[in-house]
Amino acid sequence: MLGFFAATLMLSATLLFIIQPMVARMLLPMLGGSAAVWTTCMLFFQIALLAGYGYAHGLAGRISTRRWVWLHASLMVVAAATLPLSFEGALPDANAPLSWLLGTLALRVAPTFVLIAASAPMLQYWVASTNHPAAGNPYRLYAASNIGSMLALLGYPLAVEPVFGVHTQTMAFTVGYLVLAAMIVAGGRMAATSQANRREEPLATEALTWRRRGKWLLLAAVPSSLMLGVTTYITTDLVSVPLLWVAPLAIYLATFIAVFANRPRLFPSGGTPALVLGVVFSLALASSDVDFVWVALAQMLLFGLLVWALHSQLATDKPAPGRLTEFFLILSVGGAIGGGFNAAIAPALLDYAIDYHLALLVALPLLAWPIRADQLRIDPWKYIAPVLLGAIGLWELYEVGFLAPNRGTSVALVGGGLLALGALVFWKPRLLKLAGAVLVCVAAFEAADTRGLVDARRSFFGAYKVFDRESRGDTLRKFSHGTTAHGAQFLGDKEGLPTAYHHPSGPVGQILGAIPHERVAVVGLGAGAMAAYAGPGHVFDFFEIDPLVEELARQHFTYLSRCGQNCTVTIGDGRRELIANDKHYDIIFLDAYNSDSVPMHLLTKQAHEVYRAKTKDHGLIVYHVSNRYLRIASAVGVIAKDAGETCWVQLHLPSKELVRNEKVMPSMYAVVAASPDDLAPLRDTGTWQPCPVDADLWTDDFGSILRLIK
């Protein structure tokens, strides 16, 4: 019987964690490919999980297993009316994306998801109520459930998404859902029969205090917030796709498997000082010049160790089986609180994207630090650790300018501070947690700090900064999202010069200088630098999904105001707005990237067909394919080849003089034409090459980044 229940729980967990990246993948194109789509979906799934656990807790002990089986089966049959999953006809609201997304998920996904989510505590409770030898420790089934979750999370981006289209995925999910319903009925009947032969004994239980419940709540909320925070942190600068969504979630679940297994692998308490050091060091690393891939790997390692430590505390404090459903209900409440902070509260209250850093700040005091003064004398590491912690902290304070700028004074302060800290922690080791929390706060400030900051705001679609840099007597104002610049403008005599990626010497200037054009479409606004090319006889229509970007571009840059009536800005997803637009263009520029994140729905076969339908005869489609981690030019090359069109690409590496004097940035653009003759004016430059075609063809139904990773 236990094997059958384990198999049922594994199927339940597989469906539960397949549906999450699958649904987010389906919704991603509707909201511009924003990384916040996954965060919001996770908030919904955590709320729905809470509803499922609440349903199981509410019925546990109040209804017989036999009646519960048929009630649950009936509900699953009714919920099957929403299958196969589809979002056709759903029209997103760019002005209220969060509420639209949650509402859509509630109508189309919640019925099936809530009932699948209820399976884990429900089936474990049924086992605990039988006379089976495993009834005394049903938490072992929770580990089996998490193994199914891991298989789904790793299998989706590596085996399902690269092979099967979305339609096939939804049909397979429907079949799996119906099989699960049948297995739940069969398992429930087994449990009911076993319970009938069982002596009437209440399940082992114990009294619970609200302080203990509160501890469970915190130990569930903080890892949940950390998981979403590190996911957003990584996908903002890489690409928002299932492969990177599920990695932190898989690590999160792996720690559950470890700590709730029959032989739990709990986090060693002696590793806590090193872990606290890792928290501070990783945040300091985030503000350094180290390549972001290494920073991301360091954050993932840190995240894994932290949630392992926090989940270990949960496992050691789990209650008796009689409190099982309440325990999981509280964990789901904590998960929803953590998710709600990242998806809804932080974006509304914080201009800086430091949700992850704040979660680290809260996590630190939750870590056990059982050190006494006499132990410091016995174990030198416990003495060295706080000293190193203090050294890192004082260095951080110096870096963000809290200490005196004079080097001699700073050395004296650092040396004196280290001596004072060493003496303090030797006699008062319990102050280490407070000191560590303060240093994490400083490190978070350092990671978020931008010198010369003019404005910092965030929306559903991203966190943006506008800041000034002095350059050879001129002031350069820059616009960024994540770690990537999205336009810049000189504030002095060169105010009208488009710089960065859009300089006249680069691909943009070459195309606009060589190709006759009257009307140009630009998907993605940024600082509005492309507007510098508009003028009499040259009209530019911009399409931008985020209203905040237009607000920042008009408030802090003058490109749009200088352009005047020759430029228009339409708020909405560029692909959808182009379809609704009745105009046709000589050139369409695709430049809608948030940081280095790529909106996949703008790089599909069907998207290219939309662009081609909106160009005039001999019109060009230009893709901005600059990216530090993905070979986007290959994706464009395959799309062009499939359409029977010509694709050229140029990697523009500006001269040192242009970089120094006019702040030109390296860039890569791909241009696609229906006929090779349409690109004839660019031949004389000698800088354009045929696009590579070593990638898979992306469609609205299928797409994977695995072959595009550099």
C-alpha positions as CSV (number, residue, x, y, z in Angstrom):
1,M,0.0,0.0,0.0
2,L,2.8,2.4,0.9
3,G,4.4,2.0,-2.5
4,F,1.1,2.8,-4.2
5,F,0.6,5.9,-2.1
6,A,4.2,7.0,-2.8
7,A,3.6,6.6,-6.6
8,T,0.3,8.6,-6.3
9,L,2.1,11.4,-4.4
10,M,4.9,11.4,-7.0
11,L,2.4,11.8,-9.8
12,S,0.6,14.5,-7.9
13,A,3.8,16.4,-7.3
14,T,4.9,15.9,-10.9
15,L,1.7,17.5,-12.2
16,L,1.9,20.2,-9.6
17,F,5.3,21.3,-10.6
18,I,5.0,20.7,-14.3
19,I,2.0,23.0,-14.5
20,Q,3.9,25.9,-12.9
21,P,6.6,26.5,-15.6
22,M,4.2,25.4,-18.3
23,V,1.6,28.0,-17.4
24,A,4.1,30.8,-16.9
25,R,5.7,29.9,-20.2
26,M,2.2,30.3,-21.8
27,L,1.6,33.6,-20.2
28,L,5.0,35.1,-20.6
29,P,4.4,36.5,-24.2
30,M,1.3,38.3,-23.0
31,L,3.2,40.5,-20.7
32,G,6.3,41.3,-22.7
33,G,8.6,38.5,-21.4
34,S,8.9,40.2,-18.0
35,A,10.7,38.3,-15.2
36,A,7.9,39.4,-12.9
37,V,5.5,37.0,-14.7
38,W,7.2,34.0,-13.0
39,T,7.2,35.8,-9.6
40,T,3.5,36.6,-9.9
41,C,2.7,33.1,-11.0
42,M,4.6,31.7,-8.0
43,L,2.6,34.0,-5.7
44,F,-0.6,32.6,-7.2
45,F,0.6,29.0,-6.9
46,Q,1.6,29.6,-3.3
47,I,-1.9,31.0,-2.5
48,A,-3.5,28.1,-4.4
49,L,-1.3,25.7,-2.4
50,L,-2.5,27.3,0.8
51,A,-6.1,26.8,-0.4
52,G,-5.4,23.2,-1.1
53,Y,-3.7,22.6,2.3
54,G,-6.6,24.5,4.0
55,Y,-9.1,22.2,2.3
56,A,-7.2,19.1,3.5
57,H,-6.8,20.5,7.0
58,G,-10.5,21.5,7.2
59,L,-11.7,18.0,6.4
60,A,-9.0,15.9,8.3
61,G,-10.8,14.2,11.2
62,R,-14.2,15.7,10.3
63,I,-15.2,13.4,7.5
64,S,-14.6,9.7,6.9
65,T,-12.0,8.6,4.4
66,R,-14.6,6.9,2.3
67,R,-16.7,10.0,2.0
68,W,-13.7,12.2,1.5
69,V,-12.5,10.0,-1.5
70,W,-15.8,10.4,-3.4
71,L,-16.0,14.1,-2.6
72,H,-12.5,14.7,-3.8
73,A,-13.0,12.6,-6.9
74,S,-16.2,14.5,-7.7
75,L,-14.5,17.9,-7.4
76,M,-11.7,16.7,-9.7
77,V,-14.2,15.7,-12.3
78,V,-15.9,19.1,-12.2
79,A,-12.5,20.9,-12.3
80,A,-11.6,18.9,-15.4
81,A,-14.0,21.1,-17.4
82,T,-11.1,23.7,-17.4
83,L,-8.8,21.3,-19.3
84,P,-6.9,21.4,-21.5
85,L,-5.4,24.6,-20.2
86,S,-5.6,27.5,-22.5
87,F,-5.4,31.3,-22.4
88,E,-6.9,32.1,-25.7
89,G,-9.0,35.2,-25.7
90,A,-7.3,36.6,-22.5
91,L,-6.4,40.2,-23.1
92,P,-3.8,41.5,-20.7
93,D,-4.1,44.9,-19.0
94,A,-0.7,46.7,-19.2
95,N,-1.9,49.3,-16.6
96,A,-2.7,46.6,-14.0
97,P,-0.7,43.5,-15.0
98,L,-0.5,42.0,-11.5
99,S,-4.2,41.9,-10.9
100,W,-4.9,40.8,-14.4
101,L,-2.5,37.9,-14.2
102,L,-3.7,36.8,-10.8
103,G,-7.4,37.0,-11.9
104,T,-6.6,35.0,-15.1
105,L,-4.8,32.3,-13.2
106,A,-7.7,32.1,-10.6
107,L,-10.2,31.5,-13.3
108,R,-8.3,29.1,-15.6
109,V,-5.8,27.3,-13.4
110,A,-7.0,27.4,-9.8
111,P,-9.7,24.7,-10.0
112,T,-7.2,21.9,-11.0
113,F,-4.2,23.2,-9.1
114,V,-5.9,23.5,-5.7
115,L,-7.2,19.9,-5.9
116,I,-3.8,18.5,-7.0
117,A,-2.1,20.6,-4.2
118,A,-4.5,19.1,-1.6
119,S,-3.3,15.6,-2.5
120,A,0.0,15.7,-0.5
121,P,-1.4,16.4,3.0
122,M,-4.6,14.5,2.3
123,L,-2.9,11.2,1.2
124,Q,-0.4,11.5,4.1
125,Y,-3.2,11.9,6.6
126,W,-5.0,8.9,5.1
127,V,-1.8,6.8,5.6
128,A,-1.4,8.1,9.2
129,S,-4.9,6.9,9.9
130,T,-4.3,3.3,8.9
131,N,-2.7,0.4,10.7
132,H,0.3,0.4,8.3
133,P,3.8,0.3,10.0
134,A,4.6,3.6,8.3
135,A,1.6,5.4,9.8
136,G,3.7,6.7,12.7
137,N,6.0,8.7,10.3
138,P,3.9,9.8,7.2
139,Y,6.5,12.6,6.6
140,R,8.5,10.1,4.6
141,L,5.8,10.4,2.0
142,Y,6.5,14.1,1.8
143,A,10.0,13.3,0.7
144,A,8.6,11.0,-2.0
145,S,6.4,13.9,-3.1
146,N,9.3,16.2,-3.4
147,I,11.2,13.7,-5.5
148,G,8.3,13.9,-8.0
149,S,8.5,17.6,-7.8
150,M,12.3,17.5,-8.6
151,L,11.7,15.2,-11.6
152,A,9.1,17.6,-13.0
153,L,11.2,20.8,-12.4
154,L,14.3,19.4,-14.0
155,G,12.5,17.5,-16.7
156,Y,10.5,20.4,-17.9
157,P,13.3,22.7,-19.2
158,L,15.7,19.9,-20.1
159,A,13.4,17.2,-21.6
160,V,9.8,18.5,-22.1
161,E,10.2,22.1,-23.3
162,P,13.0,21.4,-25.8
163,V,11.0,18.5,-27.4
164,F,7.3,19.2,-27.1
165,G,5.2,22.2,-28.1
166,V,2.8,23.9,-25.6
167,H,-0.3,22.2,-27.1
168,T,1.2,18.7,-26.6
169,Q,2.2,19.6,-23.1
170,T,-1.3,20.7,-22.1
171,M,-2.8,17.5,-23.5
172,A,-0.3,15.3,-21.7
173,F,-1.1,17.2,-18.5
174,T,-4.8,16.5,-19.0
175,V,-4.2,12.8,-19.3
176,G,-2.0,12.8,-16.2
177,Y,-4.7,14.7,-14.2
178,L,-7.3,12.0,-15.0
179,V,-4.9,9.2,-14.1
180,L,-4.2,11.0,-10.8
181,A,-8.0,11.1,-10.1
182,A,-8.3,7.4,-10.6
183,M,-5.2,6.6,-8.4
184,I,-6.6,8.8,-5.6
185,V,-9.9,6.9,-5.7
186,A,-8.0,3.6,-5.6
187,G,-5.7,4.7,-2.8
188,G,-8.5,6.1,-0.7
189,R,-10.4,2.8,-0.9
190,M,-7.2,1.0,0.3
191,A,-6.9,3.4,3.2
192,A,-10.6,3.2,4.1
193,T,-10.4,-0.7,4.2
194,S,-7.2,-0.5,6.4
195,Q,-8.8,2.0,8.7
196,A,-11.8,-0.3,9.2
197,N,-9.5,-3.0,10.5
198,R,-7.7,-0.6,12.8
199,R,-8.3,-0.2,16.5
200,E,-9.9,3.1,17.3
201,E,-6.9,5.1,18.5
202,P,-6.5,8.8,18.0
203,L,-3.5,9.9,16.0
204,A,-0.5,10.9,18.1
205,T,-0.7,14.6,18.8
206,E,0.7,17.3,21.0
207,A,0.0,20.8,22.3
208,L,1.2,23.7,20.1
209,T,2.1,27.2,21.2
210,W,1.6,30.2,19.0
211,R,5.3,31.0,19.4
212,R,6.1,27.6,17.8
213,R,3.6,28.2,15.0
214,G,5.1,31.7,14.5
215,K,8.6,30.1,14.2
216,W,7.3,27.7,11.5
217,L,5.7,30.6,9.7
218,L,9.0,32.5,9.6
219,L,11.1,29.5,8.6
220,A,8.7,28.9,5.7
221,A,8.3,32.6,4.6
222,V,12.0,33.5,4.4
223,P,13.1,30.6,2.2
224,S,10.1,31.3,-0.1
225,S,11.1,35.0,-0.4
226,L,14.8,34.0,-1.0
227,M,13.7,31.6,-3.8
228,L,11.8,34.2,-5.7
229,G,14.3,36.9,-4.9
230,V,17.3,35.0,-6.3
231,T,15.2,33.9,-9.3
232,T,14.4,37.5,-10.2
233,Y,18.0,38.6,-9.5
234,I,19.3,36.0,-12.0
235,T,16.6,36.2,-14.7
236,T,16.7,40.0,-14.9
237,D,20.3,39.8,-16.3
238,L,20.1,36.5,-18.2
239,V,16.7,35.5,-19.7
240,S,13.3,34.8,-18.2
241,V,12.7,31.2,-19.2
242,P,11.7,28.0,-17.4
243,L,15.3,26.7,-17.3
244,L,16.3,29.5,-15.0
245,W,13.0,29.7,-13.2
246,V,13.1,26.1,-12.0
247,A,16.8,26.0,-10.8
248,P,16.2,27.9,-7.5
249,L,12.9,26.1,-7.0
250,A,14.6,22.7,-7.5
251,I,17.3,23.6,-5.0
252,Y,14.5,24.7,-2.6
253,L,12.8,21.4,-2.9
254,A,16.0,19.4,-2.8
255,T,16.6,20.7,0.7
256,F,13.1,19.5,1.7
257,I,13.9,16.1,0.4
258,A,17.1,16.0,2.4
259,V,15.7,17.2,5.7
260,F,12.4,15.2,5.6
261,A,13.9,12.0,4.5
262,N,13.9,8.9,6.7
263,R,17.6,9.7,7.5
264,P,17.5,13.5,7.4
265,R,20.6,15.3,6.3
266,L,20.4,18.4,8.5
267,F,22.6,21.4,8.1
268,P,25.6,21.2,10.5
269,S,25.4,23.9,13.1
270,G,29.1,24.4,13.0
271,G,28.8,25.7,9.4
272,T,26.7,28.7,10.5
273,P,29.6,31.2,11.0
274,A,30.9,30.4,7.5
275,L,27.4,30.7,6.1
276,V,27.0,34.2,7.6
277,L,30.4,35.2,6.1
278,G,29.1,33.9,2.8
279,V,26.0,36.0,3.0
280,V,28.1,39.2,3.4
281,F,30.7,38.2,0.9
282,S,28.2,37.3,-1.8
283,L,26.5,40.7,-1.5
284,A,29.9,42.5,-1.7
285,L,30.7,40.4,-4.8
286,A,27.4,41.5,-6.4
287,S,28.7,45.1,-6.5
288,S,32.1,44.2,-8.0
289,D,33.2,43.9,-11.6
290,V,33.2,40.1,-11.6
291,D,31.3,38.6,-14.5
292,F,27.6,38.2,-13.7
293,V,27.6,34.5,-14.4
294,W,30.0,33.9,-11.5
295,V,28.0,36.2,-9.3
296,A,24.8,34.3,-10.2
297,L,26.5,31.0,-9.4
298,A,27.7,32.3,-6.0
299,Q,24.2,33.5,-5.2
300,M,22.7,30.1,-6.1
301,L,25.2,28.3,-3.9
302,L,24.5,30.7,-1.0
303,F,20.7,30.4,-1.5
304,G,21.0,26.6,-1.4
305,L,23.0,26.6,1.9
306,L,20.6,29.1,3.5
307,V,17.4,27.3,2.7
308,W,19.1,24.0,3.8
309,A,19.9,25.6,7.1
310,L,16.4,27.1,7.6
311,H,14.5,23.9,6.4
312,S,16.7,21.8,8.8
313,Q,15.2,23.8,11.7
314,L,11.7,23.1,10.4
315,A,12.4,19.3,10.1
316,T,13.8,19.1,13.6
317,D,10.8,20.8,15.0
318,K,8.0,19.0,13.0
319,P,5.0,18.0,15.2
320,A,3.4,14.6,15.8
321,P,1.3,13.1,12.9
322,G,-1.9,14.3,14.5
323,R,-0.8,17.9,13.7
324,L,0.5,17.0,10.2
325,T,-2.2,18.9,8.2
326,E,-1.9,22.0,10.4
327,F,1.9,21.9,10.1
328,F,1.7,21.9,6.3
329,L,-1.0,24.5,6.3
330,I,1.2,26.9,8.3
331,L,4.1,26.2,5.9
332,S,1.9,27.1,3.0
333,V,0.8,30.3,4.7
334,G,4.5,31.2,5.2
335,G,5.2,30.4,1.6
336,A,2.4,32.7,0.5
337,I,3.6,35.5,2.7
338,G,7.1,35.2,1.3
339,G,5.8,35.2,-2.2
340,G,3.5,38.0,-1.6
341,F,6.3,40.2,-0.3
342,N,8.3,39.7,-3.5
343,A,5.5,39.8,-6.0
344,A,3.2,42.5,-4.6
345,I,4.5,44.3,-1.5
346,A,8.1,45.1,-2.4
347,P,7.4,46.4,-5.9
348,A,4.8,48.7,-4.4
349,L,6.9,50.0,-1.6
350,L,10.5,49.9,-2.8
351,D,12.1,51.8,-5.6
352,Y,15.2,49.6,-5.5
353,A,15.1,45.9,-6.4
354,I,16.5,44.7,-3.1
355,D,13.9,42.1,-2.2
356,Y,16.5,39.4,-2.2
357,H,18.8,41.4,0.0
358,L,16.1,42.1,2.5
359,A,15.2,38.4,2.7
360,L,18.9,37.7,3.5
361,L,18.8,40.3,6.2
362,V,15.9,38.5,7.9
363,A,17.4,35.1,7.3
364,L,20.5,35.8,9.3
365,P,19.0,36.2,12.8
366,L,17.0,33.0,12.2
367,L,20.3,31.0,11.8
368,A,21.3,29.3,15.0
369,W,24.6,30.5,16.5
370,P,25.2,28.4,19.6
371,I,28.5,30.0,20.7
372,R,29.6,30.7,24.3
373,A,32.6,32.7,25.3
374,D,34.5,29.6,26.6
375,Q,34.0,27.9,23.2
376,L,35.8,30.7,21.4
377,R,38.9,29.9,23.4
378,I,38.7,26.2,22.4
379,D,37.7,26.6,18.8
380,P,39.9,29.3,17.0
381,W,37.6,29.3,13.9
382,K,34.8,30.8,16.0
383,Y,37.1,33.6,16.9
384,I,38.5,34.1,13.4
385,A,35.0,34.1,11.7
386,P,33.7,37.2,13.5
387,V,37.0,39.0,12.8
388,L,36.7,38.3,9.1
389,L,33.1,39.3,9.2
390,G,34.1,42.6,10.7
391,A,36.9,43.1,8.2
392,I,34.5,42.6,5.3
393,G,32.0,44.9,6.9
394,L,34.5,47.7,7.5
395,W,35.7,47.3,3.9
396,E,32.1,47.6,2.7
397,L,31.6,50.8,4.8
398,Y,34.7,52.2,3.2
399,E,33.6,51.3,-0.3
400,V,30.2,53.0,0.0
401,G,31.8,56.1,1.5
402,F,30.7,55.9,5.1
403,L,34.2,56.3,6.4
404,A,36.8,59.0,5.8
405,P,38.0,59.2,2.2
406,N,41.6,59.7,3.4
407,R,43.5,56.4,3.1
408,G,45.6,56.9,6.2
409,T,42.6,57.7,8.3
410,S,40.7,54.8,6.8
411,V,43.5,52.3,7.6
412,A,43.5,53.6,11.2
413,L,39.7,53.2,11.5
414,V,39.7,49.7,10.0
415,G,42.6,48.5,12.2
416,G,41.0,50.0,15.3
417,G,37.6,48.7,14.4
418,L,39.0,45.2,14.0
419,L,40.6,45.2,17.4
420,A,37.5,46.5,19.0
421,L,35.3,44.0,17.2
422,G,37.7,41.1,18.1
423,A,37.5,42.1,21.8
424,L,33.8,42.6,21.8
425,V,32.9,39.3,20.2
426,F,35.3,37.4,22.4
427,W,33.4,38.4,25.5
428,K,29.9,39.0,24.0
429,P,29.5,36.4,21.2
430,R,25.7,36.7,21.1
431,L,26.2,40.2,19.5
432,L,27.5,38.4,16.4
433,K,24.0,38.0,15.0
434,L,23.3,41.7,15.3
435,A,26.6,42.6,13.8
436,G,26.1,40.2,11.0
437,A,22.6,41.7,10.3
438,V,24.0,45.2,10.2
439,L,26.7,44.2,7.8
440,V,24.2,42.4,5.5
441,C,22.2,45.6,5.5
442,V,25.3,47.6,4.5
443,A,26.2,45.1,1.8
444,A,22.6,45.3,0.4
445,F,22.9,49.0,0.3
446,E,26.3,48.7,-1.5
447,A,24.8,46.3,-4.0
448,A,21.9,48.6,-4.8
449,D,23.9,51.9,-4.6
450,T,24.5,53.8,-7.8
451,R,26.7,56.9,-7.5
452,G,25.3,59.9,-9.2
453,L,21.8,58.6,-8.9
454,V,19.1,60.8,-10.4
455,D,16.1,58.6,-10.2
456,A,15.3,55.0,-9.3
457,R,11.8,53.4,-9.7
458,R,10.3,50.1,-10.4
459,S,7.2,48.6,-12.0
460,F,5.8,45.2,-12.7
461,F,8.1,45.0,-15.8
462,G,11.4,46.0,-14.1
463,A,13.5,48.2,-11.8
464,Y,15.1,51.2,-13.5
465,K,17.8,53.7,-12.6
466,V,18.8,57.0,-14.1
467,F,22.2,58.3,-13.1
468,D,24.9,60.8,-14.2
469,R,28.6,60.1,-14.9
470,E,31.2,62.8,-15.5
471,S,33.1,62.2,-18.7
472,R,35.9,64.5,-20.0
473,G,34.2,67.7,-19.0
474,D,30.7,66.5,-20.1
475,T,28.0,64.9,-18.1
476,L,26.6,61.6,-19.5
477,R,23.1,60.6,-18.2
478,K,22.5,56.9,-18.4
479,F,19.4,54.8,-18.2
480,S,19.7,51.2,-17.0
481,H,17.7,48.1,-16.0
482,G,19.6,45.4,-14.0
483,T,23.2,45.6,-15.0
484,T,22.5,46.7,-18.7
485,A,22.4,50.2,-20.1
486,H,19.3,51.0,-22.1
487,G,20.4,54.4,-23.5
488,A,22.4,57.4,-22.6
489,Q,22.6,61.1,-23.4
490,F,25.1,63.9,-23.0
491,L,23.7,66.9,-21.1
492,G,26.0,69.5,-22.6
493,D,26.9,70.5,-26.2
494,K,26.4,67.0,-27.5
495,E,22.9,66.7,-26.2
496,G,21.4,65.8,-29.6
497,L,23.9,63.0,-30.3
498,P,22.6,59.5,-30.0
499,T,25.3,57.5,-28.2
500,A,25.8,54.1,-26.5
501,Y,24.3,51.4,-28.9
502,H,22.7,54.0,-31.2
503,H,25.7,56.1,-32.3
504,P,25.8,57.1,-36.1
505,S,29.1,55.1,-36.5
506,G,27.3,51.8,-35.4
507,P,24.8,49.5,-37.1
508,V,21.9,51.8,-36.3
509,G,23.5,54.8,-37.9
510,Q,24.7,52.8,-40.9
511,I,21.2,51.4,-41.6
512,L,19.4,54.7,-41.2
513,G,22.0,56.5,-43.2
514,A,22.0,54.0,-46.2
515,I,18.4,52.9,-46.4
516,P,15.7,55.4,-47.6
517,H,13.0,55.6,-45.0
518,E,10.0,57.8,-44.2
519,R,8.3,55.8,-41.3
520,V,10.2,53.7,-38.8
521,A,8.8,51.5,-36.0
522,V,10.9,50.9,-32.9
523,V,9.7,48.2,-30.4
524,G,11.3,49.2,-27.1
525,L,11.8,52.9,-26.0
526,G,14.6,53.0,-23.4
527,A,15.9,56.5,-23.1
528,G,14.5,57.3,-26.5
529,A,17.9,57.7,-28.3
530,M,16.5,56.4,-31.6
531,A,14.3,59.6,-31.7
532,A,17.5,61.6,-32.5
533,Y,17.2,60.2,-36.1
534,A,13.7,61.5,-36.6
535,G,13.1,64.8,-38.3
536,P,11.4,66.3,-41.3
537,G,10.4,63.4,-43.6
538,H,11.4,60.8,-41.0
539,V,8.6,59.7,-38.6
540,F,9.4,57.3,-35.7
541,D,6.6,55.3,-33.9
542,F,7.8,53.8,-30.6
543,F,6.1,50.8,-28.9
544,E,6.8,50.4,-25.2
545,I,5.1,47.9,-22.9
546,D,5.9,49.8,-19.6
547,P,4.4,53.2,-19.0
548,L,7.1,54.0,-16.5
549,V,9.8,53.8,-19.2
550,E,8.1,56.5,-21.2
551,E,7.7,58.6,-18.0
552,L,11.4,58.3,-17.2
553,A,12.5,59.0,-20.8
554,R,10.4,62.2,-21.0
555,Q,11.4,63.4,-17.5
556,H,15.1,62.8,-17.6
557,F,16.1,62.8,-21.3
558,T,15.3,65.2,-24.1
559,Y,15.4,62.9,-27.2
560,L,11.6,62.7,-27.3
561,S,10.9,66.4,-26.7
562,R,13.5,67.4,-29.3
563,C,11.8,65.1,-31.8
564,G,8.3,66.6,-31.2
565,Q,5.5,65.5,-33.5
566,N,7.8,63.4,-35.6
567,C,7.7,60.8,-32.8
568,T,4.8,58.9,-31.2
569,V,4.9,56.5,-28.2
570,T,2.3,53.7,-27.9
571,I,2.0,51.8,-24.6
572,G,1.6,48.1,-25.0
573,D,3.3,44.9,-26.2
574,G,5.0,45.8,-29.4
575,R,4.0,42.7,-31.4
576,R,0.3,43.1,-30.4
577,E,0.3,46.8,-31.0
578,L,1.9,46.4,-34.5
579,I,-1.0,44.0,-35.4
580,A,-3.5,46.6,-34.2
581,N,-1.7,49.4,-36.1
582,D,-2.8,50.0,-39.7
583,K,0.5,51.6,-40.7
584,H,3.3,50.1,-42.7
585,Y,7.0,50.8,-42.2
586,D,10.2,51.1,-44.2
587,I,12.2,49.7,-41.2
588,I,11.1,47.9,-38.0
589,F,13.6,47.9,-35.1
590,L,13.3,45.3,-32.4
591,D,15.0,46.6,-29.3
592,A,12.7,45.4,-26.5
593,Y,15.1,43.9,-24.0
594,N,14.9,44.3,-20.3
595,S,18.5,44.1,-19.1
596,D,19.9,41.1,-21.0
597,S,16.6,39.3,-20.7
598,V,15.1,38.3,-24.0
599,P,11.3,38.4,-24.6
600,M,11.0,35.1,-26.5
601,H,7.7,35.9,-28.1
602,L,9.4,38.7,-30.2
603,L,11.8,36.2,-31.7
604,T,9.5,33.5,-33.1
605,K,8.5,32.5,-36.6
606,Q,5.0,33.9,-36.1
607,A,6.4,37.2,-34.7
608,H,8.6,37.7,-37.8
609,E,5.6,37.1,-40.0
610,V,3.8,39.9,-38.2
611,Y,6.8,42.2,-38.7
612,R,7.0,41.3,-42.4
613,A,3.3,42.0,-42.9
614,K,3.9,45.4,-41.4
615,T,6.8,46.4,-43.7
616,K,6.5,48.1,-47.0
617,D,7.9,46.5,-50.2
618,H,11.7,46.2,-49.7
619,G,11.3,47.0,-46.0
620,L,13.8,45.8,-43.4
621,I,13.5,44.1,-40.0
622,V,16.3,44.9,-37.6
623,Y,17.0,42.9,-34.5
624,H,19.2,44.3,-31.7
625,V,21.0,41.0,-30.7
626,S,23.6,42.3,-28.2
627,N,23.7,39.8,-25.4
628,R,26.4,38.7,-23.0
629,Y,25.1,35.1,-22.6
630,L,23.0,34.1,-25.6
631,R,23.7,33.9,-29.3
632,I,20.5,35.7,-30.4
633,A,21.9,36.3,-33.9
634,S,21.6,32.5,-34.5
635,A,17.9,32.5,-33.6
636,V,17.3,35.4,-36.0
637,G,19.3,33.6,-38.7
638,V,17.2,30.5,-38.5
639,I,14.0,32.6,-38.6
640,A,15.2,34.3,-41.8
641,K,16.3,31.1,-43.4
642,D,12.8,29.5,-42.6
643,A,11.2,32.5,-44.3
644,G,13.4,32.4,-47.3
645,E,14.9,35.8,-46.5
646,T,18.4,37.2,-46.2
647,C,20.0,37.9,-42.9
648,W,23.2,39.9,-42.2
649,V,24.7,40.6,-38.8
650,Q,27.4,43.1,-37.6
651,L,29.3,43.1,-34.3
652,H,30.3,46.8,-33.9
653,L,33.4,47.4,-31.9
654,P,34.0,51.1,-31.6
655,S,37.4,52.7,-31.6
656,K,39.0,53.7,-28.4
657,E,38.6,57.3,-29.4
658,L,34.8,56.9,-29.8
659,V,34.5,55.0,-26.6
660,R,36.5,57.7,-24.7
661,N,35.0,60.8,-26.3
662,E,31.4,59.8,-27.2
663,K,30.8,56.8,-25.0
664,V,29.9,54.5,-27.8
665,M,29.2,50.9,-26.7
666,P,29.9,47.7,-28.5
667,S,26.7,46.4,-30.1
668,M,25.4,43.6,-32.4
669,Y,22.5,44.0,-34.8
670,A,21.0,41.6,-37.3
671,V,19.1,42.9,-40.3
672,V,16.6,40.8,-42.4
673,A,15.4,41.6,-45.9
674,A,13.0,39.7,-48.2
675,S,15.6,40.0,-51.0
676,P,19.4,40.3,-51.0
677,D,19.0,43.4,-53.2
678,D,17.3,45.3,-50.4
679,L,20.5,45.1,-48.4
680,A,22.7,46.4,-51.3
681,P,23.2,49.8,-49.8
682,L,25.0,48.2,-46.8
683,R,27.4,46.1,-48.9
684,D,29.9,48.9,-49.3
685,T,30.5,49.1,-45.5
686,G,32.2,45.7,-45.5
687,T,31.3,45.1,-41.9
688,W,28.2,42.9,-42.4
689,Q,28.3,39.1,-42.4
690,P,25.7,36.4,-43.0
691,C,23.8,35.4,-39.9
692,P,24.7,32.0,-38.3
693,V,21.9,29.4,-38.4
694,D,23.1,27.0,-35.7
695,A,19.9,27.1,-33.6
696,D,16.4,25.7,-33.3
697,L,13.5,27.6,-34.9
698,W,11.5,29.3,-32.3
699,T,7.7,29.3,-32.7
700,D,4.9,30.5,-30.5
701,D,4.4,26.8,-29.5
702,F,8.0,25.8,-29.1
703,G,11.2,27.5,-27.9
704,S,14.3,26.5,-25.9
705,I,17.4,28.5,-25.1
706,L,19.7,25.5,-24.6
707,R,21.4,25.7,-28.0
708,L,21.7,29.5,-27.8
709,I,23.9,29.6,-24.6
710,K,27.4,30.9,-25.4
